[in-house]
Amino acid sequence: MSSVVPDPLFESGLTACYSFATFHIDDNVTMTTITADQNPHEYEKEHVHEVYEQIASHFSSTRYKPWPIVQRFLQELPTGSIGLDVGCGNGKYLTVNPNVFILASDRSESLVKIASQHRPHSSVIADNLSLPHPFSLFDFAISIAVVHHLSSHLRRVQAIAAVLESLRPALRPEQSPANPEHVGGKALIYVWALEQKTSRRGWDEGDNQDVMVPWVMKTESTQLSNENSLTFHRYYHLYRHGELEQDIIEAGGHVVESGYEKDNWWAIAVPKCIEA
């Protein structure tokens, strides 16, 4: 298993550790605010990684239908493309386009075991901030509903940068006269939106962007009662309009296209052109 990359500010001794005080708003969501000095690695381990380990099987059973824009992105890729699915979950996107090869990764060992069933694609355990792949190699990457689980702005930008660094860089047309249409790799990134006023969650502009979202597991015998149900809370940073694009720019990327779909902000990003 890949180790978690140290946070540069945390390592430098500056105040870059985070502690989260939580308070209940209703039965569905717990809001979170940064207060003091807890290590963000430990916070994410408790409120993201360990949760997905415990709910992996149940979570996987609810994740089977590809989202339309992700499906379109993958299906439009040239035959023979090689790419990454960073934070692949149960690997539901690995079978969308049989003409491309995907190296999938996830922090959850249990989810990777499920994803590994989708041959011939490969699935490995890896942290988003420490991807075990060569730089500047891949034709595409997807990161679907992953970056919002990082608990600081710096770590979210680092996660996006890690995805962009894996992509094949593009040359400017004047730098590649033999192939003026030479393009590099591209990434599709999805994050949960703050603006969800029409959803059952009801979040909207002005609400707290850092929340704990419950995952409730019930057995058949407890469908009519919460007495024996298990509830796990996962940390999310809810992205406001324009925030994803700004994070991509800070990570050294260029936004090609972006939009909103079903309570999510998404963007297609590419690395900035390099000198020949």
KOLPA-744040 format. One record per residue: z negated, y negated, x negated of N, C-alpha, C in turn; residue in three letters. Coordinates in nm, 2 decimals. Example, Ala and Ser with C-alpha at 12.3 -4.5 7.8 and 13.67 -1.06 7.14 Angstrom:
BEGIN
-0.78, 0.57, -1.32, -0.78, 0.45, -1.23, -0.78, 0.33, -1.32, ALA $
-0.71, 0.22, -1.28, -0.71, 0.11, -1.37, -0.79, 0.00, -1.29, SER $
***
This chain:
BEGIN
0.00, 0.12, -0.09, 0.00, 0.00, 0.00, 0.00, -0.12, -0.09, MET $
0.08, -0.22, -0.05, 0.09, -0.34, -0.13, -0.04, -0.42, -0.11, SER $
-0.09, -0.49, -0.22, -0.20, -0.57, -0.21, -0.17, -0.71, -0.15, SER $
-0.27, -0.78, -0.10, -0.24, -0.91, -0.05, -0.24, -1.01, -0.16, VAL $
-0.13, -1.09, -0.16, -0.12, -1.19, -0.26, -0.23, -1.30, -0.25, VAL $
-0.30, -1.34, -0.36, -0.40, -1.44, -0.35, -0.34, -1.57, -0.30, PRO $
-0.42, -1.64, -0.22, -0.38, -1.77, -0.17, -0.40, -1.87, -0.29, ASP $
-0.30, -1.94, -0.34, -0.31, -2.03, -0.45, -0.42, -2.13, -0.44, PRO $
-0.44, -2.19, -0.33, -0.55, -2.29, -0.32, -0.68, -2.22, -0.32, LEU $
-0.69, -2.10, -0.26, -0.82, -2.03, -0.27, -0.85, -1.99, -0.41, PHE $
-0.75, -1.94, -0.48, -0.78, -1.90, -0.62, -0.81, -2.02, -0.71, GLU $
-0.76, -2.14, -0.68, -0.79, -2.25, -0.76, -0.93, -2.31, -0.74, SER $
-1.00, -2.27, -0.64, -1.13, -2.32, -0.62, -1.14, -2.43, -0.52, GLY $
-1.02, -2.48, -0.48, -1.02, -2.58, -0.38, -1.06, -2.53, -0.24, LEU $
-1.09, -2.62, -0.15, -1.14, -2.58, -0.02, -1.02, -2.53, 0.06, THR $
-0.99, -2.40, 0.05, -0.88, -2.34, 0.12, -0.92, -2.21, 0.19, ALA $
-1.05, -2.20, 0.21, -1.10, -2.08, 0.28, -1.13, -2.13, 0.42, CYS $
-1.13, -2.03, 0.51, -1.13, -2.07, 0.65, -1.24, -1.99, 0.73, TYR $
-1.31, -2.05, 0.81, -1.40, -1.98, 0.90, -1.36, -2.02, 1.04, SER $
-1.37, -1.93, 1.14, -1.32, -1.96, 1.27, -1.44, -1.95, 1.37, PHE $
-1.47, -2.05, 1.44, -1.57, -2.05, 1.55, -1.49, -2.02, 1.68, ALA $
-1.54, -1.93, 1.76, -1.47, -1.89, 1.88, -1.55, -1.93, 2.00, THR $
-1.48, -1.97, 2.11, -1.55, -1.99, 2.23, -1.46, -1.95, 2.35, PHE $
-1.51, -1.90, 2.45, -1.43, -1.84, 2.56, -1.39, -1.95, 2.66, HIS $
-1.26, -1.95, 2.69, -1.21, -2.04, 2.79, -1.20, -1.97, 2.93, ILE $
-1.16, -1.84, 2.93, -1.16, -1.76, 3.05, -1.16, -1.62, 3.01, ASP $
-1.13, -1.53, 3.10, -1.14, -1.38, 3.07, -1.03, -1.34, 2.99, ASP $
-0.92, -1.42, 2.97, -0.80, -1.37, 2.90, -0.79, -1.42, 2.76, ASN $
-0.84, -1.54, 2.73, -0.81, -1.60, 2.60, -0.94, -1.66, 2.54, VAL $
-0.96, -1.64, 2.41, -1.06, -1.71, 2.34, -1.00, -1.81, 2.25, THR $
-1.04, -1.93, 2.25, -0.99, -2.03, 2.16, -1.06, -2.02, 2.03, MET $
-1.00, -2.07, 1.92, -1.05, -2.06, 1.79, -1.04, -2.19, 1.72, THR $
-1.14, -2.23, 1.65, -1.13, -2.36, 1.57, -1.18, -2.33, 1.43, THR $
-1.12, -2.40, 1.33, -1.16, -2.38, 1.19, -1.28, -2.46, 1.16, ILE $
-1.38, -2.40, 1.10, -1.51, -2.48, 1.08, -1.56, -2.48, 0.94, THR $
-1.55, -2.37, 0.86, -1.61, -2.37, 0.73, -1.53, -2.29, 0.63, ALA $
-1.60, -2.19, 0.57, -1.54, -2.14, 0.44, -1.54, -1.98, 0.44, ASP $
-1.47, -1.92, 0.54, -1.44, -1.78, 0.53, -1.31, -1.75, 0.47, GLN $
-1.30, -1.65, 0.39, -1.17, -1.61, 0.33, -1.07, -1.57, 0.43, ASN $
-0.95, -1.64, 0.43, -0.85, -1.61, 0.53, -0.80, -1.46, 0.53, PRO $
-0.80, -1.40, 0.41, -0.76, -1.26, 0.40, -0.85, -1.17, 0.48, HIS $
-0.98, -1.20, 0.47, -1.08, -1.12, 0.54, -1.07, -1.14, 0.69, GLU $
-1.04, -1.27, 0.73, -1.03, -1.30, 0.87, -0.91, -1.23, 0.93, TYR $
-0.80, -1.23, 0.86, -0.68, -1.16, 0.92, -0.70, -1.01, 0.92, GLU $
-0.77, -0.96, 0.82, -0.79, -0.82, 0.81, -0.87, -0.77, 0.94, LYS $
-0.97, -0.85, 0.98, -1.05, -0.82, 1.09, -0.98, -0.85, 1.23, GLU $
-0.91, -0.96, 1.23, -0.86, -1.00, 1.36, -0.71, -0.98, 1.38, HIS $
-0.65, -0.92, 1.29, -0.50, -0.89, 1.30, -0.48, -0.74, 1.25, VAL $
-0.50, -0.71, 1.13, -0.46, -0.58, 1.07, -0.54, -0.47, 1.13, HIS $
-0.67, -0.48, 1.14, -0.76, -0.37, 1.19, -0.73, -0.35, 1.34, GLU $
-0.70, -0.46, 1.41, -0.67, -0.45, 1.55, -0.55, -0.37, 1.58, VAL $
-0.44, -0.40, 1.50, -0.32, -0.33, 1.52, -0.33, -0.18, 1.48, TYR $
-0.41, -0.15, 1.38, -0.44, -0.01, 1.35, -0.50, 0.06, 1.47, GLU $
-0.59, 0.00, 1.54, -0.66, 0.06, 1.65, -0.57, 0.07, 1.77, GLN $
-0.48, -0.02, 1.79, -0.40, -0.02, 1.92, -0.26, 0.03, 1.90, ILE $
-0.23, 0.08, 1.78, -0.09, 0.11, 1.74, -0.02, 0.19, 1.84, ALA $
-0.07, 0.30, 1.88, -0.01, 0.39, 1.97, 0.02, 0.33, 2.11, SER $
-0.08, 0.26, 2.16, -0.07, 0.20, 2.29, 0.02, 0.08, 2.28, HIS $
0.01, 0.00, 2.18, 0.10, -0.11, 2.15, 0.25, -0.06, 2.15, PHE $
0.27, 0.04, 2.07, 0.41, 0.09, 2.06, 0.47, 0.14, 2.19, SER $
0.38, 0.19, 2.28, 0.43, 0.24, 2.41, 0.48, 0.13, 2.50, SER $
0.44, 0.00, 2.47, 0.48, -0.11, 2.55, 0.60, -0.19, 2.48, THR $
0.64, -0.15, 2.36, 0.74, -0.22, 2.29, 0.86, -0.13, 2.27, ARG $
0.96, -0.14, 2.36, 1.08, -0.06, 2.35, 1.21, -0.13, 2.38, TYR $
1.20, -0.24, 2.44, 1.33, -0.31, 2.48, 1.35, -0.43, 2.38, LYS $
1.47, -0.43, 2.32, 1.50, -0.54, 2.22, 1.51, -0.68, 2.30, PRO $
1.46, -0.78, 2.24, 1.48, -0.92, 2.29, 1.63, -0.96, 2.27, TRP $
1.69, -1.02, 2.37, 1.83, -1.05, 2.37, 1.88, -1.12, 2.25, PRO $
1.82, -1.23, 2.20, 1.87, -1.30, 2.08, 1.86, -1.22, 1.96, ILE $
1.75, -1.14, 1.94, 1.74, -1.05, 1.83, 1.85, -0.94, 1.83, VAL $
1.87, -0.89, 1.95, 1.98, -0.79, 1.96, 2.11, -0.85, 1.93, GLN $
2.14, -0.97, 1.97, 2.27, -1.04, 1.94, 2.28, -1.06, 1.79, ARG $
2.17, -1.11, 1.73, 2.17, -1.14, 1.59, 2.21, -1.01, 1.51, PHE $
2.15, -0.90, 1.54, 2.17, -0.77, 1.47, 2.31, -0.72, 1.50, LEU $
2.36, -0.73, 1.62, 2.49, -0.67, 1.65, 2.60, -0.75, 1.60, GLN $
2.58, -0.87, 1.56, 2.69, -0.96, 1.51, 2.70, -0.95, 1.36, GLU $
2.61, -0.87, 1.29, 2.61, -0.85, 1.15, 2.74, -0.77, 1.11, LEU $
2.79, -0.80, 0.99, 2.91, -0.72, 0.94, 2.87, -0.58, 0.91, PRO $
2.96, -0.49, 0.94, 2.94, -0.35, 0.90, 2.90, -0.33, 0.76, THR $
2.80, -0.25, 0.73, 2.76, -0.23, 0.59, 2.65, -0.33, 0.54, GLY $
2.61, -0.42, 0.63, 2.50, -0.51, 0.58, 2.37, -0.44, 0.56, SER $
2.30, -0.49, 0.46, 2.17, -0.43, 0.43, 2.06, -0.54, 0.45, ILE $
1.96, -0.51, 0.52, 1.86, -0.62, 0.55, 1.72, -0.57, 0.56, GLY $
1.63, -0.66, 0.60, 1.49, -0.63, 0.62, 1.44, -0.66, 0.76, LEU $
1.34, -0.58, 0.80, 1.26, -0.61, 0.92, 1.12, -0.62, 0.87, ASP $
1.08, -0.75, 0.86, 0.94, -0.78, 0.80, 0.84, -0.79, 0.92, VAL $
0.75, -0.69, 0.92, 0.66, -0.69, 1.04, 0.73, -0.61, 1.15, GLY $
0.77, -0.49, 1.12, 0.86, -0.41, 1.21, 0.79, -0.35, 1.32, CYS $
0.66, -0.35, 1.32, 0.59, -0.28, 1.43, 0.63, -0.13, 1.45, GLY $
0.67, -0.09, 1.57, 0.71, 0.05, 1.59, 0.86, 0.07, 1.55, ASN $
0.93, -0.03, 1.50, 1.07, -0.01, 1.46, 1.17, -0.02, 1.57, GLY $
1.14, -0.09, 1.68, 1.23, -0.08, 1.79, 1.36, -0.15, 1.76, LYS $
1.37, -0.23, 1.66, 1.50, -0.30, 1.63, 1.58, -0.22, 1.53, TYR $
1.53, -0.11, 1.48, 1.61, -0.04, 1.37, 1.73, 0.03, 1.43, LEU $
1.73, 0.06, 1.56, 1.84, 0.14, 1.62, 1.94, 0.05, 1.69, THR $
1.93, -0.09, 1.68, 2.01, -0.18, 1.76, 2.16, -0.17, 1.71, VAL $
2.18, -0.17, 1.58, 2.31, -0.17, 1.52, 2.32, -0.05, 1.42, ASN $
2.39, 0.05, 1.46, 2.40, 0.17, 1.37, 2.48, 0.15, 1.25, PRO $
2.55, 0.03, 1.24, 2.64, 0.00, 1.13, 2.58, -0.08, 1.02, ASN $
2.44, -0.10, 1.03, 2.37, -0.17, 0.92, 2.26, -0.09, 0.88, VAL $
2.20, -0.11, 0.76, 2.09, -0.04, 0.71, 1.97, -0.14, 0.69, PHE $
1.85, -0.09, 0.74, 1.74, -0.18, 0.74, 1.62, -0.12, 0.67, ILE $
1.56, -0.19, 0.58, 1.44, -0.16, 0.51, 1.32, -0.23, 0.59, LEU $
1.25, -0.15, 0.66, 1.14, -0.20, 0.75, 1.01, -0.20, 0.68, ALA $
0.92, -0.29, 0.71, 0.79, -0.29, 0.66, 0.69, -0.35, 0.76, SER $
0.57, -0.30, 0.75, 0.46, -0.36, 0.83, 0.33, -0.34, 0.76, ASP $
0.23, -0.42, 0.79, 0.10, -0.41, 0.73, 0.02, -0.29, 0.79, ARG $
0.06, -0.25, 0.91, -0.01, -0.14, 0.98, 0.04, 0.00, 0.94, SER $
-0.04, 0.08, 0.88, 0.00, 0.22, 0.84, 0.04, 0.30, 0.96, GLU $
-0.03, 0.28, 1.07, 0.00, 0.36, 1.19, 0.13, 0.32, 1.25, SER $
0.16, 0.19, 1.25, 0.29, 0.15, 1.31, 0.41, 0.19, 1.22, LEU $
0.38, 0.19, 1.09, 0.49, 0.23, 1.00, 0.52, 0.38, 1.02, VAL $
0.42, 0.46, 1.04, 0.44, 0.60, 1.07, 0.54, 0.62, 1.19, LYS $
0.52, 0.54, 1.29, 0.60, 0.54, 1.41, 0.74, 0.50, 1.38, ILE $
0.75, 0.38, 1.31, 0.88, 0.33, 1.27, 0.96, 0.42, 1.18, ALA $
0.89, 0.50, 1.10, 0.96, 0.59, 1.01, 1.04, 0.70, 1.07, SER $
1.02, 0.72, 1.20, 1.10, 0.82, 1.28, 1.24, 0.77, 1.30, GLN $
1.27, 0.64, 1.28, 1.41, 0.59, 1.30, 1.49, 0.61, 1.18, HIS $
1.54, 0.73, 1.15, 1.63, 0.75, 1.04, 1.77, 0.71, 1.07, ARG $
1.85, 0.67, 0.97, 1.82, 0.68, 0.83, 1.75, 0.56, 0.77, PRO $
1.70, 0.47, 0.85, 1.64, 0.35, 0.80, 1.51, 0.39, 0.73, HIS $
1.46, 0.30, 0.64, 1.34, 0.33, 0.56, 1.23, 0.24, 0.61, SER $
1.11, 0.29, 0.61, 0.99, 0.21, 0.65, 0.88, 0.22, 0.55, SER $
0.82, 0.11, 0.51, 0.71, 0.11, 0.41, 0.60, 0.02, 0.45, VAL $
0.48, 0.05, 0.40, 0.36, -0.04, 0.42, 0.37, -0.15, 0.33, ILE $
0.37, -0.27, 0.38, 0.37, -0.39, 0.29, 0.32, -0.51, 0.36, ALA $
0.26, -0.60, 0.28, 0.21, -0.73, 0.34, 0.32, -0.83, 0.33, ASP $
0.32, -0.91, 0.43, 0.43, -1.02, 0.44, 0.43, -1.11, 0.32, ASN $
0.31, -1.13, 0.26, 0.30, -1.22, 0.15, 0.32, -1.15, 0.01, LEU $
0.35, -1.02, 0.02, 0.37, -0.95, -0.10, 0.47, -0.84, -0.08, SER $
0.59, -0.88, -0.05, 0.70, -0.79, -0.01, 0.74, -0.71, -0.14, LEU $
0.76, -0.58, -0.13, 0.80, -0.50, -0.25, 0.95, -0.49, -0.27, PRO $
1.02, -0.60, -0.25, 1.17, -0.60, -0.26, 1.21, -0.70, -0.36, HIS $
1.33, -0.67, -0.42, 1.39, -0.76, -0.52, 1.42, -0.90, -0.45, PRO $
1.42, -1.00, -0.52, 1.46, -1.13, -0.47, 1.62, -1.14, -0.46, PHE $
1.66, -1.22, -0.37, 1.80, -1.27, -0.36, 1.90, -1.15, -0.35, SER $
1.86, -1.05, -0.27, 1.94, -0.93, -0.26, 2.00, -0.90, -0.12, LEU $
1.93, -0.93, -0.02, 1.96, -0.88, 0.12, 2.05, -0.97, 0.20, PHE $
2.13, -0.91, 0.28, 2.22, -0.98, 0.37, 2.16, -1.05, 0.49, ASP $
2.05, -0.99, 0.53, 1.98, -1.05, 0.65, 1.84, -1.00, 0.65, PHE $
1.76, -1.07, 0.73, 1.62, -1.03, 0.76, 1.58, -1.08, 0.90, ALA $
1.49, -1.00, 0.96, 1.43, -1.04, 1.08, 1.27, -1.04, 1.07, ILE $
1.21, -1.14, 1.13, 1.06, -1.14, 1.13, 1.03, -1.18, 1.27, SER $
1.00, -1.09, 1.35, 0.98, -1.11, 1.50, 0.83, -1.10, 1.53, ILE $
0.78, -1.21, 1.58, 0.64, -1.22, 1.62, 0.54, -1.17, 1.52, ALA $
0.56, -1.23, 1.40, 0.47, -1.19, 1.28, 0.40, -1.31, 1.22, VAL $
0.48, -1.41, 1.19, 0.43, -1.53, 1.11, 0.31, -1.59, 1.18, VAL $
0.31, -1.59, 1.32, 0.20, -1.66, 1.39, 0.07, -1.59, 1.37, HIS $
0.06, -1.47, 1.31, -0.06, -1.40, 1.28, -0.13, -1.45, 1.15, HIS $
-0.06, -1.53, 1.07, -0.12, -1.59, 0.95, -0.21, -1.71, 0.99, LEU $
-0.33, -1.71, 0.93, -0.44, -1.80, 0.98, -0.44, -1.94, 0.92, SER $
-0.35, -1.98, 0.84, -0.34, -2.11, 0.79, -0.20, -2.16, 0.77, SER $
-0.18, -2.29, 0.77, -0.04, -2.35, 0.76, 0.02, -2.30, 0.63, HIS $
-0.06, -2.31, 0.52, -0.01, -2.27, 0.39, 0.04, -2.12, 0.39, LEU $
-0.04, -2.03, 0.45, 0.00, -1.89, 0.45, 0.12, -1.87, 0.54, ARG $
0.14, -1.94, 0.65, 0.26, -1.92, 0.73, 0.38, -1.97, 0.66, ARG $
0.37, -2.08, 0.58, 0.49, -2.12, 0.50, 0.52, -2.02, 0.39, VAL $
0.42, -1.97, 0.33, 0.44, -1.87, 0.23, 0.50, -1.74, 0.29, GLN $
0.47, -1.70, 0.41, 0.53, -1.59, 0.47, 0.68, -1.61, 0.49, ALA $
0.71, -1.73, 0.54, 0.85, -1.76, 0.56, 0.93, -1.77, 0.43, ILE $
0.86, -1.82, 0.33, 0.93, -1.83, 0.20, 0.95, -1.69, 0.14, ALA $
0.86, -1.60, 0.16, 0.88, -1.46, 0.12, 1.00, -1.40, 0.18, ALA $
1.03, -1.42, 0.31, 1.15, -1.37, 0.37, 1.27, -1.44, 0.32, VAL $
1.27, -1.57, 0.30, 1.39, -1.64, 0.25, 1.42, -1.60, 0.11, LEU $
1.32, -1.57, 0.03, 1.34, -1.54, -0.11, 1.41, -1.40, -0.13, GLU $
1.40, -1.32, -0.02, 1.46, -1.19, -0.03, 1.61, -1.19, 0.00, SER $
1.66, -1.30, 0.05, 1.80, -1.31, 0.10, 1.90, -1.35, -0.02, LEU $
2.02, -1.30, 0.00, 2.12, -1.34, -0.10, 2.16, -1.48, -0.08, ARG $
2.15, -1.56, -0.19, 2.17, -1.71, -0.18, 2.32, -1.74, -0.16, PRO $
2.35, -1.85, -0.11, 2.49, -1.89, -0.09, 2.53, -1.99, -0.20, ALA $
2.66, -1.99, -0.23, 2.71, -2.09, -0.32, 2.79, -2.19, -0.23, LEU $
2.79, -2.32, -0.28, 2.86, -2.42, -0.21, 3.01, -2.39, -0.22, ARG $
3.10, -2.42, -0.12, 3.24, -2.39, -0.13, 3.31, -2.43, -0.25, PRO $
3.27, -2.55, -0.31, 3.34, -2.60, -0.43, 3.30, -2.52, -0.55, GLU $
3.18, -2.44, -0.54, 3.14, -2.36, -0.65, 3.20, -2.22, -0.65, GLN $
3.26, -2.19, -0.54, 3.32, -2.05, -0.53, 3.46, -2.07, -0.47, SER $
3.56, -2.13, -0.55, 3.69, -2.15, -0.50, 3.77, -2.03, -0.46, PRO $
3.73, -1.91, -0.52, 3.80, -1.79, -0.48, 3.76, -1.74, -0.35, ALA $
3.64, -1.78, -0.30, 3.59, -1.74, -0.17, 3.52, -1.86, -0.11, ASN $
3.60, -1.95, -0.05, 3.54, -2.08, 0.00, 3.45, -2.05, 0.12, PRO $
3.45, -1.93, 0.18, 3.37, -1.91, 0.29, 3.25, -1.82, 0.25, GLU $
3.22, -1.82, 0.12, 3.11, -1.74, 0.07, 2.98, -1.79, 0.13, HIS $
2.91, -1.70, 0.20, 2.78, -1.73, 0.26, 2.67, -1.63, 0.21, VAL $
2.55, -1.68, 0.21, 2.44, -1.59, 0.17, 2.38, -1.52, 0.29, GLY $
2.26, -1.47, 0.26, 2.19, -1.40, 0.37, 2.13, -1.50, 0.47, GLY $
2.09, -1.44, 0.59, 2.03, -1.52, 0.69, 1.91, -1.45, 0.75, LYS $
1.82, -1.52, 0.80, 1.70, -1.46, 0.86, 1.68, -1.52, 1.00, ALA $
1.63, -1.43, 1.09, 1.59, -1.47, 1.23, 1.44, -1.46, 1.23, LEU $
1.37, -1.57, 1.27, 1.23, -1.57, 1.28, 1.18, -1.61, 1.42, ILE $
1.09, -1.53, 1.47, 1.04, -1.56, 1.61, 0.89, -1.58, 1.59, TYR $
0.83, -1.68, 1.67, 0.69, -1.70, 1.68, 0.65, -1.74, 1.82, VAL $
0.53, -1.71, 1.86, 0.48, -1.75, 1.99, 0.48, -1.90, 2.01, TRP $
0.52, -1.95, 2.12, 0.52, -2.09, 2.15, 0.39, -2.14, 2.22, ALA $
0.35, -2.27, 2.19, 0.24, -2.33, 2.26, 0.29, -2.36, 2.40, LEU $
0.41, -2.40, 2.41, 0.46, -2.44, 2.54, 0.50, -2.32, 2.63, GLU $
0.40, -2.28, 2.71, 0.42, -2.16, 2.79, 0.36, -2.19, 2.93, GLN $
0.38, -2.31, 2.98, 0.31, -2.34, 3.11, 0.36, -2.26, 3.23, LYS $
0.48, -2.20, 3.22, 0.53, -2.12, 3.33, 0.49, -1.98, 3.32, THR $
0.42, -1.94, 3.21, 0.38, -1.80, 3.19, 0.25, -1.78, 3.25, SER $
0.20, -1.65, 3.25, 0.07, -1.62, 3.30, -0.04, -1.68, 3.22, ARG $
-0.01, -1.71, 3.09, -0.11, -1.76, 3.00, -0.13, -1.91, 3.03, ARG $
-0.02, -1.98, 3.06, -0.04, -2.12, 3.10, -0.06, -2.22, 2.99, GLY $
-0.05, -2.18, 2.86, -0.06, -2.28, 2.75, 0.04, -2.38, 2.76, TRP $
0.01, -2.50, 2.71, 0.11, -2.61, 2.70, 0.07, -2.71, 2.60, ASP $
0.16, -2.81, 2.58, 0.13, -2.92, 2.48, 0.00, -2.98, 2.50, GLU $
-0.08, -2.99, 2.40, -0.21, -3.05, 2.40, -0.32, -2.95, 2.40, GLY $
-0.29, -2.82, 2.42, -0.39, -2.71, 2.41, -0.41, -2.68, 2.27, ASP $
-0.52, -2.61, 2.25, -0.55, -2.56, 2.11, -0.44, -2.46, 2.07, ASN $
-0.40, -2.48, 1.94, -0.29, -2.39, 1.89, -0.34, -2.26, 1.83, GLN $
-0.47, -2.25, 1.80, -0.53, -2.13, 1.74, -0.61, -2.05, 1.84, ASP $
-0.56, -1.93, 1.88, -0.63, -1.86, 1.99, -0.65, -1.72, 1.95, VAL $
-0.74, -1.65, 2.03, -0.76, -1.51, 2.02, -0.71, -1.45, 2.15, MET $
-0.61, -1.36, 2.14, -0.55, -1.31, 2.26, -0.59, -1.16, 2.27, VAL $
-0.64, -1.12, 2.39, -0.69, -0.99, 2.41, -0.58, -0.88, 2.43, PRO $
-0.62, -0.76, 2.39, -0.54, -0.65, 2.42, -0.63, -0.55, 2.48, TRP $
-0.61, -0.51, 2.61, -0.70, -0.43, 2.68, -0.64, -0.29, 2.70, VAL $
-0.71, -0.19, 2.66, -0.67, -0.05, 2.67, -0.76, 0.02, 2.77, MET $
-0.69, 0.08, 2.87, -0.77, 0.16, 2.97, -0.71, 0.30, 2.98, LYS $
-0.80, 0.39, 3.01, -0.75, 0.53, 3.04, -0.72, 0.54, 3.19, THR $
-0.66, 0.65, 3.23, -0.63, 0.66, 3.38, -0.75, 0.66, 3.46, GLU $
-0.86, 0.71, 3.41, -0.99, 0.71, 3.48, -1.05, 0.58, 3.50, SER $
-1.01, 0.48, 3.43, -1.07, 0.35, 3.44, -0.98, 0.24, 3.49, THR $
-0.87, 0.28, 3.56, -0.78, 0.18, 3.61, -0.84, 0.09, 3.71, GLN $
-0.94, 0.14, 3.78, -1.01, 0.05, 3.89, -1.13, -0.01, 3.84, LEU $
-1.16, 0.01, 3.71, -1.29, -0.04, 3.66, -1.27, -0.08, 3.51, SER $
-1.34, -0.19, 3.47, -1.34, -0.24, 3.33, -1.45, -0.18, 3.25, ASN $
-1.53, -0.09, 3.32, -1.65, -0.05, 3.26, -1.63, 0.02, 3.12, GLU $
-1.53, 0.11, 3.12, -1.50, 0.18, 2.99, -1.38, 0.14, 2.92, ASN $
-1.32, 0.03, 2.96, -1.20, -0.02, 2.89, -1.24, -0.08, 2.76, SER $
-1.14, -0.08, 2.67, -1.16, -0.14, 2.53, -1.08, -0.26, 2.52, LEU $
-1.14, -0.37, 2.47, -1.06, -0.50, 2.46, -1.07, -0.54, 2.31, THR $
-0.95, -0.56, 2.25, -0.94, -0.61, 2.11, -0.88, -0.75, 2.11, PHE $
-0.93, -0.83, 2.03, -0.88, -0.97, 2.02, -0.80, -0.99, 1.89, HIS $
-0.68, -1.04, 1.91, -0.59, -1.07, 1.80, -0.57, -1.22, 1.78, ARG $
-0.57, -1.26, 1.65, -0.55, -1.41, 1.62, -0.40, -1.44, 1.63, TYR $
-0.38, -1.56, 1.69, -0.24, -1.62, 1.70, -0.25, -1.77, 1.67, TYR $
-0.15, -1.81, 1.60, -0.13, -1.96, 1.59, -0.01, -1.99, 1.68, HIS $
-0.03, -2.07, 1.78, 0.08, -2.10, 1.88, 0.16, -2.22, 1.82, LEU $
0.29, -2.20, 1.80, 0.37, -2.30, 1.74, 0.42, -2.40, 1.85, TYR $
0.40, -2.53, 1.81, 0.45, -2.64, 1.90, 0.60, -2.66, 1.87, ARG $
0.66, -2.73, 1.96, 0.81, -2.76, 1.95, 0.83, -2.83, 1.81, HIS $
0.93, -2.78, 1.74, 0.97, -2.83, 1.61, 0.89, -2.79, 1.49, GLY $
0.77, -2.72, 1.51, 0.69, -2.68, 1.40, 0.75, -2.57, 1.32, GLU $
0.82, -2.47, 1.38, 0.88, -2.36, 1.31, 0.99, -2.42, 1.21, LEU $
1.07, -2.51, 1.26, 1.17, -2.57, 1.18, 1.11, -2.64, 1.06, GLU $
1.00, -2.71, 1.08, 0.94, -2.78, 0.97, 0.89, -2.68, 0.87, GLN $
0.83, -2.57, 0.91, 0.77, -2.47, 0.82, 0.89, -2.41, 0.74, ASP $
1.00, -2.39, 0.80, 1.12, -2.33, 0.73, 1.16, -2.43, 0.62, ILE $
1.17, -2.55, 0.65, 1.21, -2.65, 0.55, 1.11, -2.66, 0.44, ILE $
0.98, -2.66, 0.47, 0.87, -2.65, 0.37, 0.88, -2.53, 0.28, GLU $
0.93, -2.42, 0.34, 0.94, -2.29, 0.27, 1.07, -2.29, 0.18, ALA $
1.15, -2.39, 0.18, 1.27, -2.40, 0.10, 1.39, -2.35, 0.17, GLY $
1.39, -2.35, 0.30, 1.51, -2.30, 0.38, 1.58, -2.41, 0.45, GLY $
1.69, -2.37, 0.51, 1.77, -2.46, 0.60, 1.79, -2.39, 0.73, HIS $
1.76, -2.47, 0.84, 1.77, -2.42, 0.97, 1.92, -2.43, 1.02, VAL $
1.98, -2.31, 1.06, 2.11, -2.31, 1.10, 2.12, -2.32, 1.26, VAL $
2.02, -2.26, 1.32, 2.02, -2.26, 1.47, 1.88, -2.24, 1.51, GLU $
1.84, -2.29, 1.62, 1.70, -2.27, 1.67, 1.70, -2.28, 1.82, SER $
1.59, -2.23, 1.88, 1.58, -2.24, 2.03, 1.45, -2.19, 2.08, GLY $
1.45, -2.17, 2.21, 1.33, -2.12, 2.29, 1.37, -2.01, 2.38, TYR $
1.30, -1.90, 2.38, 1.33, -1.79, 2.46, 1.20, -1.72, 2.51, GLU $
1.17, -1.72, 2.63, 1.06, -1.64, 2.69, 0.93, -1.66, 2.62, LYS $
0.89, -1.78, 2.61, 0.76, -1.81, 2.55, 0.75, -1.81, 2.40, ASP $
0.87, -1.80, 2.34, 0.88, -1.80, 2.19, 0.97, -1.91, 2.14, ASN $
0.94, -1.96, 2.02, 1.04, -2.04, 1.95, 1.10, -1.95, 1.84, TRP $
1.23, -1.97, 1.82, 1.30, -1.89, 1.72, 1.39, -1.97, 1.64, TRP $
1.43, -1.93, 1.52, 1.52, -2.00, 1.44, 1.59, -1.91, 1.35, ALA $
1.72, -1.94, 1.32, 1.80, -1.87, 1.22, 1.80, -1.96, 1.09, ILE $
1.75, -1.90, 0.98, 1.74, -1.98, 0.86, 1.81, -1.92, 0.74, ALA $
1.85, -2.00, 0.65, 1.92, -1.95, 0.53, 1.85, -2.02, 0.41, VAL $
1.86, -1.95, 0.29, 1.81, -2.02, 0.17, 1.90, -2.14, 0.14, PRO $
1.85, -2.24, 0.08, 1.93, -2.35, 0.04, 2.03, -2.31, -0.07, LYS $
2.15, -2.37, -0.07, 2.26, -2.33, -0.16, 2.21, -2.35, -0.30, CYS $
2.26, -2.26, -0.39, 2.22, -2.27, -0.53, 2.34, -2.32, -0.61, ILE $
2.31, -2.36, -0.74, 2.41, -2.41, -0.83, 2.48, -2.28, -0.89, GLU $
2.61, -2.29, -0.90, 2.68, -2.18, -0.96, 2.64, -2.15, -1.11, ALA $
***
